[in-house]
């Protein structure tokens, strides 16, 4: 097989393989969002949009809410968590987001690749500095915990932006 033929086959077959998940979509956000939030509860809609970076396609992200594991959330999926209002922490490894949730309110939380890690410097620094710093007699600085501390960023998103992104995602029924 010639190299040219292989490239043409990859270009023709690649989009067909990635489109397979569109043939049988799971429950949509619209069907989940139709239910009102109870006045004594808070609703979190936690989601991962489609990967837009090669390093983002690494499988599911271990999401925890208030320290309790919620699930391993894959790309292009979301889940709904209802609980009491007040202080809530959503975490994914080194990244976390703290919210003070109001009763009867709904919040949208997006977990996506950390744009600060999107550059060559963003990826090489955490790998090289721990090795080079002791040689130079320096103490490497630890990133402060927060939404953008780790490989993935966690951020609260307004309803209109979240709605556009969630329209294409599937409910993950294993999450809670």
N, C-alpha and C positions, 0 to 999 in steps of 0.2 A: 504494500500500500504506500502510495506516495504521501509525503507530508502535507501537501496541498489538499488531498482527499480527506485526510484525517481532520484537518482544521475545518473543512466544509461540513463534515459530519458532526463535529462537535457544535458548530454554530447552529446547525439545523435541529439536532436532537436535544441540546441543552435546554432551550426554552420549553420544550414539551415535558421534560422531566420536572422542571421547577413548577410547571403549571398543574401538576397532578393534584396537589392539595386543594386546588380550586374546584375540583369536580364534586367533592362531597363536603361542603363546609359544615361546621358544627353550629350550635346555637349562636345567634348573633347578639351583639350588644343591645340592639333595639329591643329584642324580646326580653332581655334581662332588665334593662333600664325602665321598662314599662311599670314595674312595681314601685309604689311609693316607699320612701324610707319611713320607718316607724318613728314617731315623735321622740321616743326615749332611746333611739339608736343612732348610730352613724354608719354610713356606707362608704367603704373604700373600693374603688375600682382600680386594681393594680394591673398594669399591662406592659408587654414588651412589643414594640413595633417591629416591622421587618428589619432584618440586618441591613445596614448600609455601609458596613466596614467588614473586611475579611476576618479580622480578629474577633468580631462580634458573633460569628457563627460557630460557637464553641459548645453548643448544647444548652440545657436548661440552667437557669440561675436559681440558687437556693435562696428563697425569700422567707424571711421571718417577720412576724408582726408581734411587737412587744416581747421579743425573745423566744417566742414559740414558733417552730417551723410551720409555715403555711403550705409550701410545696416547692417543687423544682419547676420553675416557669420557663417554658421554651419560647423561642421567637414566635411572633405572630399569634400570641395567645394572651388571654386576660383572665382574671378571676375577680370575684366579688366577695368582700369580707364585711360582715356586719357585726358591730359590737357597741359597747357603751361609749358615750362621748367622753372627751377629756384628752389627756396626753396619750399619743400613739406614736410608736416608732416602727418604721418599716426599714428593714436592713437586708443587704445583699453583700455578704462578705465584709470588706472594709468600708463599704458605702452605707450610709444610713440617712434617713429623713425623719425628723421629729415634727409632728403636727399637734396642734391643739384643736380637736374636732368638736364642733357644736352639735347639739342634739338635732336630729332630723335632717342633717346636712349630708351631702354626697361629695366625696373628694376623688380626684383622678390622680393617680400616681404612675409615672412613666419610668421604666427601668431600661436604659439604653446605654450604648457604648459611651464611655466618658470622653468627651471631645478633647480634654486636656491630655489624654493618652493617645490621641490621633496622630501626633507627629512622631518623627523618629526620635526626637529628644524625649518626648513623653514616655516612650517605651524603653529607651536605652538607659536613661538616668536611673530608674529603680533597679535595673539589672547590674549596672556597672558601679554605681556609687557605693553600695555595700562592700564591694570587693576592693575598690581603689581607696576609699576613705581611710581604712585602718593603715594602709601603706603610707599614707600622707599624714597620719596622726590626727585625722579629722573624725568627728562624730557625725554620722549621717543623720539628717533630720527626718523624723517620722512625720508623715502627713497627718494633719489634724482630722479626726473622724468627722464625717459629714457627707452631704450628698455627692460630692465629687472626689472623695478620698481614694476610692478604689478604681478598678478597671472599668466598672460600670457606674454611671451617674443615676441617682434617684432624684426625681423632681416632681413637685406638684404642678399640674398642668390645668389650664382653664378649660371649662366645659366644651367650648367650641372647637378648640384644637384637639382635645381628647376625642370628641365625637367623630371628627374626620378620620383620626387614626384608628379608632376602635371599630369603625364601620367595616374594616377589612379583616378584623381579627376574630379568632374562635375562642369560645369559652372553654377553659380548662376545668373539667369537672372534678379532677383530683385535688384541686386547691380549695382552701377554705379560709 
